[in-house]
């Protein structure tokens, strides 16, 4: 923590300011829904390896730091405080993994079909968008 005084101040606001607590819980909920394996799957869509690895490393570092800081602000691990959320994530994980795998494959198909005049681009794009909506719904992130 760069400024322990500021960090302590932010911690002290959690029980006093409902908006701050709600905001942190929402950020944490989004972080808890992350599956780094799926992040790697999407990253593989970037063909240029150096860029892919550099950007993915930055994203993963920010992700880990964010989880660490949220837990530090609350003073306990997410697993201790967010049991229901963790169970919810675990129950959704198998279906979301399949949807994301299909989505990655559909993106690949869409990209390669651009060069084929016999491919129904609109149909592929429609499936791609439907999968995006399904993933969003599975994460409860449609609002």
HELIX and SHEET records of a PDB file:
HELIX    1   1 UNK A    4  UNK A   13  1                                  10    
HELIX    2   2 UNK A   18  UNK A   32  1                                  15    
HELIX    3   3 UNK A   36  UNK A   43  1                                   8    
HELIX    4   4 UNK A   49  UNK A   74  1                                  26    
HELIX    5   5 UNK A   78  UNK A   81  1                                   4    
HELIX    6   6 UNK A   83  UNK A  113  1                                  31    
HELIX    7   7 UNK A  121  UNK A  138  1                                  18    
END                                                                             
